[in-house]
């Protein structure tokens, strides 16, 4: 069984990972402060627990089962050697260790949750701590995969914040992540980044290019059936934005049936939201209200982003009828407040554009 003659933060961190405990759970397990465990994780060999805590760590290790000891010894063995260099890459003595990879993976899972809640500040802090720590030339394949995933998620964050083009934009991040996944020869991830880049093209007004790319990806076997259905739905979105509402609605209906077959309620709800806007564009307000009611009553709609999108679509439809114009403005005002609160810049611009277009057609709002 493993023993430690003198504990540092490095060994304490390895024990936490071997026990497969979170920072908080490990702190409770030992009876120490959470900030103490965080300090061990951060400073590693540069910090040492107090003598009484050394004894606590001895006890925790002694009481652990054989599987924990094996993981602990394996983790510590990694501290004595550098990463094996892959083809065309240099060895990097200061590259990620096994526990770094575990922590990195955990942070990516936390990032996905934070992005789903539009907690951009927290998501950004989780991503940049890893992206800024290592660069691709010093990483092995596992590190490159995590780096590319981090960069792709950074692209999602930038897209949701409305930073679509430029050096610090979703387009730049997606292209970088795509390059690494292509280097690693992971075609599914490459295709997913192609889909994300098509979304960027649509958001930046390149509707014909976006529609063509979506059409190609809708039949791309590298993608899952769900992603192909999303691409088909987004073909309709681009067509509708470009004024081809009738054909867009037919394409969207096909995607909606696919989501129903896949038992994907959230995607099914989003499809009805987009169908509603296509019918609004075609002048069929009765159909638009029918589909937006379905969208609002289905799906989870538990994220600020989806709530804003639903309210924006609903307000846009209400604004299209003089009898419900005031109600539409109220709904859009509420959507704008939520968008501003969560930093949803692209959505806020869309809302302001809808309101400006409405005032241009009917005159300023009476107060």
KOLKELUM-48235 format. One record per residue (C-alpha): residue number from 1; residue in three letters; y, z, x. Coordinates in nm, 4 decimals. Example, Ala and Ser with C-alpha at 12.3 -4.5 7.8 and 13.67 -1.06 7.14 Angstrom:
{seq=1 type=Ala north=-0.4500 up=0.7800 east=1.2300}
{seq=2 type=Ser north=-0.1060 up=0.7140 east=1.3670}
This chain:
{seq=1 type=Unk north=0.0000 up=0.0000 east=0.0000}
{seq=2 type=Unk north=0.3519 up=-0.0737 east=0.1185}
{seq=3 type=Unk north=0.5679 up=0.1995 east=0.2649}
{seq=4 type=Unk north=0.9309 up=0.2021 east=0.3762}
{seq=5 type=Unk north=1.0384 up=0.4195 east=0.6669}
{seq=6 type=Unk north=1.4079 up=0.3844 east=0.5943}
{seq=7 type=Unk north=1.5547 up=0.2223 east=0.2833}
{seq=8 type=Unk north=1.8524 up=-0.0102 east=0.2843}
{seq=9 type=Unk north=2.0009 up=-0.2002 east=-0.0071}
{seq=10 type=Unk north=1.7783 up=-0.4925 east=0.0864}
{seq=11 type=Unk north=1.4522 up=-0.2995 east=0.0312}
{seq=12 type=Unk north=1.5908 up=-0.1378 east=-0.2845}
{seq=13 type=Unk north=1.6807 up=-0.4815 east=-0.4210}
{seq=14 type=Unk north=1.3329 up=-0.6125 east=-0.3366}
{seq=15 type=Unk north=1.1758 up=-0.3194 east=-0.5214}
{seq=16 type=Unk north=1.3846 up=-0.3898 east=-0.8310}
{seq=17 type=Unk north=1.2710 up=-0.7523 east=-0.8317}
{seq=18 type=Unk north=0.9085 up=-0.6532 east=-0.7659}
{seq=19 type=Unk north=0.9240 up=-0.4196 east=-1.0673}
{seq=20 type=Unk north=1.0842 up=-0.7061 east=-1.2636}
{seq=21 type=Unk north=1.3602 up=-0.4838 east=-1.3920}
{seq=22 type=Unk north=1.7206 up=-0.5608 east=-1.4733}
{seq=23 type=Unk north=1.9964 up=-0.3769 east=-1.2859}
{seq=24 type=Unk north=2.0448 up=-0.1373 east=-1.5778}
{seq=25 type=Unk north=1.6736 up=-0.0755 east=-1.6321}
{seq=26 type=Unk north=1.6183 up=-0.0078 east=-1.2599}
{seq=27 type=Unk north=1.9108 up=0.2345 east=-1.2536}
{seq=28 type=Unk north=1.7643 up=0.4220 east=-1.5516}
{seq=29 type=Unk north=1.4181 up=0.4148 east=-1.3890}
{seq=30 type=Unk north=1.5546 up=0.5826 east=-1.0751}
{seq=31 type=Unk north=1.8140 up=0.8011 east=-1.2454}
{seq=32 type=Unk north=2.1072 up=0.6536 east=-1.0515}
{seq=33 type=Unk north=2.4285 up=0.4815 east=-1.1550}
{seq=34 type=Unk north=2.4287 up=0.1123 east=-1.2457}
{seq=35 type=Unk north=2.7071 up=0.0526 east=-0.9930}
{seq=36 type=Unk north=2.4805 up=0.1959 east=-0.7204}
{seq=37 type=Unk north=2.2081 up=-0.0602 east=-0.7925}
{seq=38 type=Unk north=2.4699 up=-0.3365 east=-0.8096}
{seq=39 type=Unk north=2.5952 up=-0.2254 east=-0.4661}
{seq=40 type=Unk north=2.2443 up=-0.2528 east=-0.3219}
{seq=41 type=Unk north=2.2056 up=-0.6012 east=-0.4668}
{seq=42 type=Unk north=2.5406 up=-0.7132 east=-0.3291}
{seq=43 type=Unk north=2.5431 up=-0.5577 east=0.0194}
{seq=44 type=Unk north=2.1677 up=-0.5693 east=0.0924}
{seq=45 type=Unk north=2.0976 up=-0.4487 east=0.4478}
{seq=46 type=Unk north=2.4643 up=-0.3599 east=0.4994}
{seq=47 type=Unk north=2.4321 up=-0.0463 east=0.2840}
{seq=48 type=Unk north=2.1915 up=0.2494 east=0.2799}
{seq=49 type=Unk north=2.1028 up=0.4830 east=-0.0083}
{seq=50 type=Unk north=2.1764 up=0.8528 east=0.0351}
{seq=51 type=Unk north=1.8916 up=1.0754 east=0.1656}
{seq=52 type=Unk north=1.8083 up=1.2130 east=-0.1808}
{seq=53 type=Unk north=1.8015 up=0.8578 east=-0.3196}
{seq=54 type=Unk north=1.5748 up=0.7521 east=-0.0315}
{seq=55 type=Unk north=1.3222 up=1.0055 east=-0.1609}
{seq=56 type=Unk north=1.3602 up=0.8745 east=-0.5169}
{seq=57 type=Unk north=1.2894 up=0.5212 east=-0.3954}
{seq=58 type=Unk north=0.9833 up=0.6488 east=-0.2031}
{seq=59 type=Unk north=0.8498 up=0.8001 east=-0.5242}
{seq=60 type=Unk north=0.9186 up=0.4869 east=-0.7289}
{seq=61 type=Unk north=0.7328 up=0.2716 east=-0.4772}
{seq=62 type=Unk north=0.4413 up=0.5156 east=-0.4506}
{seq=63 type=Unk north=0.3967 up=0.5192 east=-0.8294}
{seq=64 type=Unk north=0.4049 up=0.1398 east=-0.8591}
{seq=65 type=Unk north=0.0790 up=-0.0478 east=-0.9141}
{seq=66 type=Unk north=-0.0884 up=-0.2882 east=-0.6736}
{seq=67 type=Unk north=0.0725 up=-0.5992 east=-0.8274}
{seq=68 type=Unk north=0.4200 up=-0.4524 east=-0.7707}
{seq=69 type=Unk north=0.3307 up=-0.3666 east=-0.4089}
{seq=70 type=Unk north=0.2116 up=-0.7212 east=-0.3493}
{seq=71 type=Unk north=0.5318 up=-0.8665 east=-0.4903}
{seq=72 type=Unk north=0.7380 up=-0.6161 east=-0.2900}
{seq=73 type=Unk north=0.5644 up=-0.7038 east=0.0377}
{seq=74 type=Unk north=0.5987 up=-1.0751 east=-0.0359}
{seq=75 type=Unk north=0.9695 up=-1.0396 east=-0.1050}
{seq=76 type=Unk north=1.0277 up=-0.8432 east=0.2141}
{seq=77 type=Unk north=0.8303 up=-1.0943 east=0.4194}
{seq=78 type=Unk north=1.0879 up=-1.3540 east=0.3211}
{seq=79 type=Unk north=1.3598 up=-1.1644 east=0.5078}
{seq=80 type=Unk north=1.1979 up=-1.2458 east=0.8397}
{seq=81 type=Unk north=1.2116 up=-1.6241 east=0.8190}
{seq=82 type=Unk north=1.4536 up=-1.9008 east=0.7215}
{seq=83 type=Unk north=1.3980 up=-2.1618 east=0.4534}
{seq=84 type=Unk north=1.1720 up=-2.4472 east=0.5519}
{seq=85 type=Unk north=1.3884 up=-2.7575 east=0.5910}
{seq=86 type=Unk north=1.3063 up=-3.0468 east=0.3610}
{seq=87 type=Unk north=1.3275 up=-3.4123 east=0.4665}
{seq=88 type=Unk north=1.6749 up=-3.4942 east=0.5884}
{seq=89 type=Unk north=1.7975 up=-3.1349 east=0.5543}
{seq=90 type=Unk north=1.8685 up=-2.8756 east=0.8177}
{seq=91 type=Unk north=1.7129 up=-2.5316 east=0.8321}
{seq=92 type=Unk north=1.9500 up=-2.2675 east=0.7028}
{seq=93 type=Unk north=1.8890 up=-1.9128 east=0.8207}
{seq=94 type=Unk north=2.1391 up=-1.7796 east=0.5701}
{seq=95 type=Unk north=1.9973 up=-1.9764 east=0.2764}
{seq=96 type=Unk north=1.8612 up=-1.8263 east=-0.0446}
{seq=97 type=Unk north=1.5657 up=-1.5867 east=-0.0345}
{seq=98 type=Unk north=1.3052 up=-1.5422 east=-0.3027}
{seq=99 type=Unk north=1.5030 up=-1.2728 east=-0.4827}
{seq=100 type=Unk north=1.8152 up=-1.4891 east=-0.4645}
{seq=101 type=Unk north=1.6277 up=-1.7571 east=-0.6540}
{seq=102 type=Unk north=1.5186 up=-1.5037 east=-0.9168}
{seq=103 type=Unk north=1.8719 up=-1.3711 east=-0.9579}
{seq=104 type=Unk north=2.0095 up=-1.7263 east=-0.9694}
{seq=105 type=Unk north=1.7614 up=-1.8223 east=-1.2408}
{seq=106 type=Unk north=1.8499 up=-1.5102 east=-1.4400}
{seq=107 type=Unk north=2.2198 up=-1.5928 east=-1.4143}
{seq=108 type=Unk north=2.1601 up=-1.9464 east=-1.5416}
{seq=109 type=Unk north=1.9859 up=-1.8051 east=-1.8483}
{seq=110 type=Unk north=2.2822 up=-1.5717 east=-1.9025}
{seq=111 type=Unk north=2.5181 up=-1.8659 east=-1.8581}
{seq=112 type=Unk north=2.3476 up=-2.0629 east=-2.1360}
{seq=113 type=Unk north=2.3946 up=-1.7669 east=-2.3713}
{seq=114 type=Unk north=2.7591 up=-1.7218 east=-2.2665}
{seq=115 type=Unk north=2.8327 up=-2.0913 east=-2.3231}
{seq=116 type=Unk north=2.6716 up=-2.0787 east=-2.6677}
{seq=117 type=Unk north=2.9222 up=-1.8053 east=-2.7517}
{seq=118 type=Unk north=3.2128 up=-1.9839 east=-2.5801}
{seq=119 type=Unk north=3.2545 up=-1.6944 east=-2.3363}
{seq=120 type=Unk north=3.3907 up=-1.9305 east=-2.0726}
{seq=121 type=Unk north=3.5281 up=-1.6689 east=-1.8329}
{seq=122 type=Unk north=3.1940 up=-1.4931 east=-1.7960}
{seq=123 type=Unk north=3.0010 up=-1.8215 east=-1.7760}
{seq=124 type=Unk north=3.2343 up=-1.9482 east=-1.5044}
{seq=125 type=Unk north=3.1924 up=-1.6318 east=-1.2981}
{seq=126 type=Unk north=2.8125 up=-1.6587 east=-1.3176}
{seq=127 type=Unk north=2.8127 up=-2.0229 east=-1.2071}
{seq=128 type=Unk north=3.0747 up=-2.0146 east=-0.9335}
{seq=129 type=Unk north=2.9122 up=-1.7200 east=-0.7563}
{seq=130 type=Unk north=2.6171 up=-1.9489 east=-0.6767}
{seq=131 type=Unk north=2.7848 up=-2.2885 east=-0.6489}
{seq=132 type=Unk north=3.0370 up=-2.1501 east=-0.3987}
{seq=133 type=Unk north=2.7755 up=-1.9579 east=-0.2040}
{seq=134 type=Unk north=2.5568 up=-2.2461 east=-0.0878}
{seq=135 type=Unk north=2.5989 up=-2.6195 east=-0.0442}
{seq=136 type=Unk north=2.3211 up=-2.8773 east=-0.0988}
{seq=137 type=Unk north=2.2618 up=-2.9698 east=0.2700}
{seq=138 type=Unk north=2.1348 up=-2.6152 east=0.3374}
{seq=139 type=Unk north=1.9019 up=-2.5872 east=0.0379}
{seq=140 type=Unk north=1.5333 up=-2.6584 east=-0.0116}
{seq=141 type=Unk north=1.4085 up=-2.8349 east=-0.3258}
{seq=142 type=Unk north=1.4073 up=-2.5178 east=-0.5358}
{seq=143 type=Unk north=1.7619 up=-2.4373 east=-0.4294}
{seq=144 type=Unk north=1.8726 up=-2.7940 east=-0.4970}
{seq=145 type=Unk north=1.7245 up=-2.7786 east=-0.8461}
{seq=146 type=Unk north=1.9130 up=-2.4571 east=-0.9259}
{seq=147 type=Unk north=2.2316 up=-2.5980 east=-0.7729}
{seq=148 type=Unk north=2.2058 up=-2.9097 east=-0.9905}
{seq=149 type=Unk north=2.1374 up=-2.7019 east=-1.3029}
{seq=150 type=Unk north=2.4405 up=-2.4877 east=-1.2217}
{seq=151 type=Unk north=2.6593 up=-2.7934 east=-1.1722}
{seq=152 type=Unk north=2.5395 up=-2.9473 east=-1.4999}
{seq=153 type=Unk north=2.6193 up=-2.6248 east=-1.6868}
{seq=154 type=Unk north=2.9607 up=-2.6200 east=-1.5204}
{seq=155 type=Unk north=3.0064 up=-2.9684 east=-1.6662}
{seq=156 type=Unk north=2.9186 up=-2.8343 east=-2.0116}
{seq=157 type=Unk north=3.1783 up=-2.5593 east=-1.9678}
{seq=158 type=Unk north=3.4461 up=-2.8060 east=-1.8560}
{seq=159 type=Unk north=3.3612 up=-3.0427 east=-2.1425}
{seq=160 type=Unk north=3.3894 up=-2.7654 east=-2.4015}
{seq=161 type=Unk north=3.7255 up=-2.6644 east=-2.2518}
{seq=162 type=Unk north=3.8504 up=-3.0215 east=-2.2768}
{seq=163 type=Unk north=3.8538 up=-3.1008 east=-1.9022}
{seq=164 type=Unk north=3.6853 up=-3.4396 east=-1.9393}
{seq=165 type=Unk north=3.8217 up=-3.6538 east=-1.6541}
{seq=166 type=Unk north=3.9436 up=-3.5841 east=-1.3019}
{seq=167 type=Unk north=3.8209 up=-3.4039 east=-0.9873}
{seq=168 type=Unk north=3.7709 up=-3.0701 east=-1.1703}
{seq=169 type=Unk north=3.6141 up=-3.2152 east=-1.4819}
{seq=170 type=Unk north=3.2927 up=-3.2537 east=-1.6769}
{seq=171 type=Unk north=3.2573 up=-3.6135 east=-1.5577}
{seq=172 type=Unk north=3.2740 up=-3.5079 east=-1.1912}
{seq=173 type=Unk north=3.0271 up=-3.2200 east=-1.2382}
{seq=174 type=Unk north=2.7801 up=-3.4278 east=-1.4393}
{seq=175 type=Unk north=2.7864 up=-3.7063 east=-1.1804}
{seq=176 type=Unk north=2.7231 up=-3.4553 east=-0.9008}
{seq=177 type=Unk north=2.4329 up=-3.2932 east=-1.0845}
{seq=178 type=Unk north=2.2862 up=-3.6352 east=-1.1663}
{seq=179 type=Unk north=2.2934 up=-3.7329 east=-0.7994}
{seq=180 type=Unk north=2.0970 up=-3.4211 east=-0.6977}
{seq=181 type=Unk north=1.8375 up=-3.4621 east=-0.9756}
{seq=182 type=Unk north=1.7981 up=-3.8264 east=-0.8746}
{seq=183 type=Unk north=1.7425 up=-3.7115 east=-0.5145}
{seq=184 type=Unk north=1.4769 up=-3.4683 east=-0.6386}
{seq=185 type=Unk north=1.3180 up=-3.7478 east=-0.8470}
{seq=186 type=Unk north=1.3338 up=-3.5629 east=-1.1805}
{seq=187 type=Unk north=1.3878 up=-3.8509 east=-1.4271}
{seq=188 type=Unk north=1.4161 up=-3.6333 east=-1.7391}
{seq=189 type=Unk north=1.7102 up=-3.4422 east=-1.5943}
{seq=190 type=Unk north=1.8718 up=-3.7669 east=-1.4759}
{seq=191 type=Unk north=1.8464 up=-3.9091 east=-1.8296}
{seq=192 type=Unk north=1.9949 up=-3.5900 east=-1.9778}
{seq=193 type=Unk north=2.2921 up=-3.6264 east=-1.7431}
{seq=194 type=Unk north=2.3248 up=-3.9918 east=-1.8498}
{seq=195 type=Unk north=2.3493 up=-3.8610 east=-2.2065}
{seq=196 type=Unk north=2.6149 up=-3.6080 east=-2.1044}
{seq=197 type=Unk north=2.8145 up=-3.8781 east=-1.9266}
{seq=198 type=Unk north=2.7998 up=-4.0913 east=-2.2414}
{seq=199 type=Unk north=2.9507 up=-3.7967 east=-2.4324}
{seq=200 type=Unk north=3.2301 up=-3.7832 east=-2.1737}
{seq=201 type=Unk north=3.2931 up=-4.1563 east=-2.2242}
{seq=202 type=Unk north=3.3176 up=-4.1015 east=-2.5999}
{seq=203 type=Unk north=3.5524 up=-3.8031 east=-2.5608}
{seq=204 type=Unk north=3.7783 up=-4.0037 east=-2.3306}
{seq=205 type=Unk north=3.8104 up=-4.2842 east=-2.5886}
{seq=206 type=Unk north=3.5670 up=-4.5362 east=-2.4366}
{seq=207 type=Unk north=3.3877 up=-4.5808 east=-2.7674}
{seq=208 type=Unk north=3.2183 up=-4.9173 east=-2.7079}
{seq=209 type=Unk north=3.0813 up=-4.8037 east=-2.3707}
{seq=210 type=Unk north=2.9637 up=-4.4759 east=-2.5220}
{seq=211 type=Unk north=2.7920 up=-4.6509 east=-2.8153}
{seq=212 type=Unk north=2.6083 up=-4.8918 east=-2.5816}
{seq=213 type=Unk north=2.4927 up=-4.6071 east=-2.3575}
{seq=214 type=Unk north=2.3781 up=-4.4021 east=-2.6559}
{seq=215 type=Unk north=2.1812 up=-4.7004 east=-2.7918}
{seq=216 type=Unk north=2.0014 up=-4.7380 east=-2.4594}
{seq=217 type=Unk north=1.9231 up=-4.3674 east=-2.4356}
{seq=218 type=Unk north=1.8027 up=-4.3498 east=-2.7972}
{seq=219 type=Unk north=1.4902 up=-4.5412 east=-2.6886}
{seq=220 type=Unk north=1.4624 up=-4.3974 east=-2.3364}
{seq=221 type=Unk north=1.1168 up=-4.2446 east=-2.2812}
{seq=222 type=Unk north=1.2550 up=-4.0149 east=-2.0110}
{seq=223 type=Unk north=1.4188 up=-3.8105 east=-2.2866}
{seq=224 type=Unk north=1.2496 up=-3.5795 east=-2.5349}
{seq=225 type=Unk north=1.2246 up=-3.6900 east=-2.8967}
{seq=226 type=Unk north=1.5028 up=-3.4467 east=-2.9883}
{seq=227 type=Unk north=1.7373 up=-3.5829 east=-2.7203}
{seq=228 type=Unk north=1.6632 up=-3.9390 east=-2.8318}
{seq=229 type=Unk north=1.7510 up=-3.8404 east=-3.1886}
{seq=230 type=Unk north=2.0753 up=-3.6875 east=-3.0640}
{seq=231 type=Unk north=2.1573 up=-4.0100 east=-2.8824}
{seq=232 type=Unk north=2.0956 up=-4.2024 east=-3.2067}
{seq=233 type=Unk north=2.3249 up=-3.9643 east=-3.3955}
{seq=234 type=Unk north=2.5953 up=-4.0074 east=-3.1326}
{seq=235 type=Unk north=2.5690 up=-4.3870 east=-3.1613}
{seq=236 type=Unk north=2.6854 up=-4.3335 east=-3.5176}
{seq=237 type=Unk north=2.9624 up=-4.0979 east=-3.4064}
{seq=238 type=Unk north=3.1045 up=-4.3520 east=-3.1631}
{seq=239 type=Unk north=3.0764 up=-4.6318 east=-3.4215}
{seq=240 type=Unk north=3.2507 up=-4.4203 east=-3.6851}
{seq=241 type=Unk north=3.5354 up=-4.3335 east=-3.4482}
{seq=242 type=Unk north=3.5698 up=-4.7048 east=-3.3804}
{seq=243 type=Unk north=3.6039 up=-4.7768 east=-3.7540}
{seq=244 type=Unk north=3.2516 up=-4.9077 east=-3.8222}
{seq=245 type=Unk north=3.1794 up=-4.6387 east=-4.0823}
{seq=246 type=Unk north=2.9133 up=-4.8070 east=-4.2991}
{seq=247 type=Unk north=2.6845 up=-4.8995 east=-4.0100}
{seq=248 type=Unk north=2.7528 up=-4.5605 east=-3.8501}
{seq=249 type=Unk north=2.6307 up=-4.3854 east=-4.1655}
{seq=250 type=Unk north=2.3044 up=-4.5821 east=-4.1638}
{seq=251 type=Unk north=2.2410 up=-4.4938 east=-3.8000}
{seq=252 type=Unk north=2.3189 up=-4.1276 east=-3.8686}
{seq=253 type=Unk north=2.0819 up=-4.1203 east=-4.1662}
{seq=254 type=Unk north=1.7976 up=-4.2300 east=-3.9374}
{seq=255 type=Unk north=1.8821 up=-3.9514 east=-3.6910}
{seq=256 type=Unk north=1.9002 up=-3.7001 east=-3.9770}
{seq=257 type=Unk north=1.5464 up=-3.7898 east=-4.0878}
{seq=258 type=Unk north=1.4301 up=-3.7463 east=-3.7290}
{seq=259 type=Unk north=1.5792 up=-3.3957 east=-3.7091}
{seq=260 type=Unk north=1.4102 up=-3.3098 east=-4.0389}
{seq=261 type=Unk north=1.0736 up=-3.4250 east=-3.9013}
{seq=262 type=Unk north=1.1358 up=-3.2206 east=-3.5865}
{seq=263 type=Unk north=1.2271 up=-2.9112 east=-3.7915}
{seq=264 type=Unk north=1.5609 up=-2.8758 east=-3.6083}
{seq=265 type=Unk north=1.7917 up=-2.7120 east=-3.8671}
{seq=266 type=Unk north=2.0985 up=-2.6868 east=-3.6431}
{seq=267 type=Unk north=2.0821 up=-3.0530 east=-3.5397}
{seq=268 type=Unk north=2.0157 up=-3.1458 east=-3.9043}
{seq=269 type=Unk north=2.3302 up=-2.9548 east=-4.0037}
{seq=270 type=Unk north=2.5392 up=-3.1244 east=-3.7340}
{seq=271 type=Unk north=2.4090 up=-3.4635 east=-3.8486}
{seq=272 type=Unk north=2.5320 up=-3.3957 east=-4.2022}
{seq=273 type=Unk north=2.8705 up=-3.2919 east=-4.0657}
{seq=274 type=Unk north=2.9010 up=-3.6244 east=-3.8849}
{seq=275 type=Unk north=2.7718 up=-3.8119 east=-4.1905}
{seq=276 type=Unk north=3.0484 up=-3.6470 east=-4.3932}
{seq=277 type=Unk north=3.3132 up=-3.7790 east=-4.1539}
{seq=278 type=Unk north=3.1635 up=-4.1286 east=-4.1613}
{seq=279 type=Unk north=3.1824 up=-4.1296 east=-4.5436}
{seq=280 type=Unk north=3.5400 up=-3.9993 east=-4.5278}
{seq=281 type=Unk north=3.6269 up=-4.2867 east=-4.2964}
{seq=282 type=Unk north=3.4710 up=-4.5326 east=-4.5418}
{seq=283 type=Unk north=3.6845 up=-4.3865 east=-4.8225}
{seq=284 type=Unk north=3.3928 up=-4.2211 east=-5.0023}
{seq=285 type=Unk north=3.5361 up=-3.8703 east=-5.0434}
{seq=286 type=Unk north=3.2721 up=-3.7674 east=-5.2978}
{seq=287 type=Unk north=2.9977 up=-3.8476 east=-5.0500}
{seq=288 type=Unk north=3.1950 up=-3.6815 east=-4.7701}
{seq=289 type=Unk north=3.2285 up=-3.3558 east=-4.9653}
{seq=290 type=Unk north=2.8587 up=-3.3694 east=-5.0547}
{seq=291 type=Unk north=2.7507 up=-3.3971 east=-4.6918}
{seq=292 type=Unk north=2.9984 up=-3.1418 east=-4.5563}
{seq=293 type=Unk north=2.8755 up=-2.8908 east=-4.8170}
{seq=294 type=Unk north=2.5202 up=-2.9433 east=-4.6890}
{seq=295 type=Unk north=2.6390 up=-2.8961 east=-4.3299}
{seq=296 type=Unk north=2.8245 up=-2.5766 east=-4.4161}
{seq=297 type=Unk north=2.5312 up=-2.4262 east=-4.6033}
{seq=298 type=Unk north=2.2638 up=-2.5107 east=-4.3439}
{seq=299 type=Unk north=2.2210 up=-2.4348 east=-3.9751}
{seq=300 type=Unk north=2.3254 up=-2.1121 east=-3.8107}
{seq=301 type=Unk north=2.6922 up=-2.1933 east=-3.7336}
{seq=302 type=Unk north=2.7041 up=-1.8694 east=-3.5344}
{seq=303 type=Unk north=2.9105 up=-2.0029 east=-3.2451}
{seq=304 type=Unk north=3.2906 up=-2.0388 east=-3.2481}
{seq=305 type=Unk north=3.2545 up=-2.4033 east=-3.1401}
{seq=306 type=Unk north=3.0353 up=-2.4989 east=-3.4367}
{seq=307 type=Unk north=3.2524 up=-2.3008 east=-3.6786}
{seq=308 type=Unk north=3.5594 up=-2.4876 east=-3.5530}
{seq=309 type=Unk north=3.3823 up=-2.8237 east=-3.5777}
{seq=310 type=Unk north=3.2680 up=-2.7557 east=-3.9330}
{seq=311 type=Unk north=3.6129 up=-2.6348 east=-4.0431}
{seq=312 type=Unk north=3.7815 up=-2.9299 east=-3.8716}
{seq=313 type=Unk north=3.5553 up=-3.1776 east=-4.0511}
{seq=314 type=Unk north=3.5982 up=-2.9964 east=-4.3815}
{seq=315 type=Unk north=3.9763 up=-2.9782 east=-4.3427}
{seq=316 type=Unk north=3.9935 up=-3.3455 east=-4.2462}
{seq=317 type=Unk north=3.8085 up=-3.4420 east=-4.5651}
{seq=318 type=Unk north=4.0220 up=-3.2189 east=-4.7870}
{seq=319 type=Unk north=4.3344 up=-3.3602 east=-4.6245}
{seq=320 type=Unk north=4.2305 up=-3.7098 east=-4.7311}
{seq=321 type=Unk north=4.2930 up=-3.6300 east=-5.0991}
{seq=322 type=Unk north=4.6467 up=-3.5474 east=-5.2184}
{seq=323 type=Unk north=4.5066 up=-3.2952 east=-5.4670}
{seq=324 type=Unk north=4.3334 up=-3.0924 east=-5.1914}
{seq=325 type=Unk north=4.5791 up=-3.1585 east=-4.9063}
{seq=326 type=Unk north=4.7206 up=-2.8050 east=-4.9002}
{seq=327 type=Unk north=4.3704 up=-2.6582 east=-4.8936}
{seq=328 type=Unk north=4.2864 up=-2.8892 east=-4.6050}
{seq=329 type=Unk north=4.5878 up=-2.7728 east=-4.4056}
{seq=330 type=Unk north=4.4888 up=-2.4087 east=-4.4576}
{seq=331 type=Unk north=4.1360 up=-2.4799 east=-4.3315}
{seq=332 type=Unk north=4.2712 up=-2.6711 east=-4.0293}
{seq=333 type=Unk north=4.5176 up=-2.3936 east=-3.9470}
{seq=334 type=Unk north=4.2318 up=-2.1442 east=-3.9405}
{seq=335 type=Unk north=4.0236 up=-2.3756 east=-3.7239}
{seq=336 type=Unk north=4.3184 up=-2.4142 east=-3.4845}
{seq=337 type=Unk north=4.3520 up=-2.0364 east=-3.4503}
{seq=338 type=Unk north=3.9852 up=-1.9986 east=-3.3558}
{seq=339 type=Unk north=4.0043 up=-2.2959 east=-3.1173}
{seq=340 type=Unk north=4.3076 up=-2.1449 east=-2.9430}
{seq=341 type=Unk north=4.1421 up=-1.8020 east=-2.9266}
{seq=342 type=Unk north=3.8359 up=-1.9386 east=-2.7454}
{seq=343 type=Unk north=4.0109 up=-2.2013 east=-2.5323}
{seq=344 type=Unk north=3.8564 up=-2.5002 east=-2.7118}
{seq=345 type=Unk north=4.1230 up=-2.7397 east=-2.5921}
{seq=346 type=Unk north=3.9555 up=-3.0634 east=-2.7006}
{seq=347 type=Unk north=3.8999 up=-2.9298 east=-3.0529}
{seq=348 type=Unk north=4.2595 up=-2.8063 east=-3.0703}
{seq=349 type=Unk north=4.3878 up=-3.1509 east=-2.9735}
{seq=350 type=Unk north=4.1693 up=-3.3084 east=-3.2397}
{seq=351 type=Unk north=4.3035 up=-3.0730 east=-3.5072}
{seq=352 type=Unk north=4.6642 up=-3.1389 east=-3.4093}
{seq=353 type=Unk north=4.5953 up=-3.5140 east=-3.4129}
{seq=354 type=Unk north=4.4477 up=-3.4959 east=-3.7642}
{seq=355 type=Unk north=4.7465 up=-3.2974 east=-3.8920}
{seq=356 type=Unk north=4.9959 up=-3.5331 east=-3.7256}
{seq=357 type=Unk north=4.8242 up=-3.8385 east=-3.8731}
{seq=358 type=Unk north=4.8276 up=-3.6774 east=-4.2171}
{seq=359 type=Unk north=5.1983 up=-3.5996 east=-4.1966}
{seq=360 type=Unk north=5.2652 up=-3.9552 east=-4.0870}
{seq=361 type=Unk north=5.0949 up=-4.0856 east=-4.4001}
{seq=362 type=Unk north=5.2215 up=-3.8355 east=-4.6591}
{seq=363 type=Unk north=5.5326 up=-3.6776 east=-4.5093}
{seq=364 type=Unk north=5.5818 up=-3.3283 east=-4.3656}
{seq=365 type=Unk north=5.4167 up=-3.0263 east=-4.5220}
{seq=366 type=Unk north=5.6241 up=-2.8413 east=-4.7802}
{seq=367 type=Unk north=5.6865 up=-2.4797 east=-4.6884}
